[in-house]
């Protein structure tokens, strides 16, 4: 998101930005000083925005997968520890 703002002067919708910061929901509406960016209003910029959104989605999936793996490893370690105390 920061790169879009710095390179292209693009900002996500303010309400959607709050949802992104609070819940991780990626914004779908973006604006420049000229107004809302759509595929019709600026196809090249819209394509760059969508590319950045896809990159963000991919990074969120990797983070989610890593988090799930870490939880799984912790759960397995706890189970092994319990088995040792039971036996």
C-alpha positions in Angstrom: 0.0 0.0 0.0 2.8 2.4 0.9 4.5 1.8 -2.5 1.3 2.7 -4.3 1.1 6.0 -2.4 4.7 6.8 -2.9 5.1 5.8 -6.6 1.6 6.6 -8.0 -0.1 8.9 -5.5 -2.7 6.2 -4.9 -4.6 5.9 -1.6 -7.1 3.2 -0.6 -10.5 4.2 0.6 -10.2 5.5 4.2 -12.9 3.2 5.7 -11.4 0.2 3.9 -8.0 1.2 5.2 -9.3 1.0 8.8 -10.7 -2.5 8.1 -7.3 -3.5 6.6 -5.4 -2.3 9.7 -7.9 -3.9 12.2 -8.8 -7.1 10.4 -6.5 -7.6 7.5 -9.2 -7.1 4.8 -7.5 -5.8 1.7 -9.1 -2.6 0.3 -10.9 -2.8 -3.0 -11.3 0.9 -3.8 -8.4 3.2 -4.6 -8.2 6.9 -5.3 -5.8 9.5 -6.7 -6.2 13.3 -6.6 -8.3 13.0 -9.8 -10.8 10.6 -8.2 -11.5 6.9 -8.0 -9.3 4.6 -10.0 -11.2 2.0 -12.1 -10.3 -0.2 -15.0 -12.1 2.3 -17.2 -10.7 5.5 -15.8 -7.0 4.4 -15.8 -6.4 0.9 -17.1 -2.6 0.9 -16.6 -2.8 2.3 -13.0 -5.6 -0.1 -12.2 -3.5 -3.0 -13.4 -0.6 -1.9 -11.2 -2.9 -1.6 -8.2 -4.4 -5.1 -8.8 -0.9 -6.5 -9.1 0.1 -5.0 -5.7 -3.1 -6.4 -4.2 -2.3 -9.9 -5.5 1.2 -9.6 -4.1 -0.3 -8.6 -0.7 -2.7 -11.6 -0.9 0.2 -13.9 -1.5 2.2 -12.6 1.4 -0.9 -12.9 3.7 -1.3 -16.5 2.6 2.4 -17.3 3.4 2.1 -15.6 6.8 -1.1 -17.5 7.5 0.5 -20.8 6.5 3.6 -20.1 8.6 1.4 -19.2 11.6 -0.6 -22.4 11.2 2.6 -24.5 11.0 4.0 -22.8 14.1 0.8 -23.6 16.0 0.9 -27.1 14.8 4.5 -27.6 15.9 3.6 -26.1 19.4 0.6 -28.4 19.7 2.8 -31.4 18.8 5.5 -30.4 21.2 2.8 -30.0 24.0 1.4 -33.5 23.2 4.9 -35.0 23.3 5.5 -33.3 26.7 2.2 -34.6 28.1 3.0 -38.1 26.9 6.3 -38.0 28.8 4.6 -37.0 32.0 1.9 -39.7 31.6 4.3 -42.5 30.9 
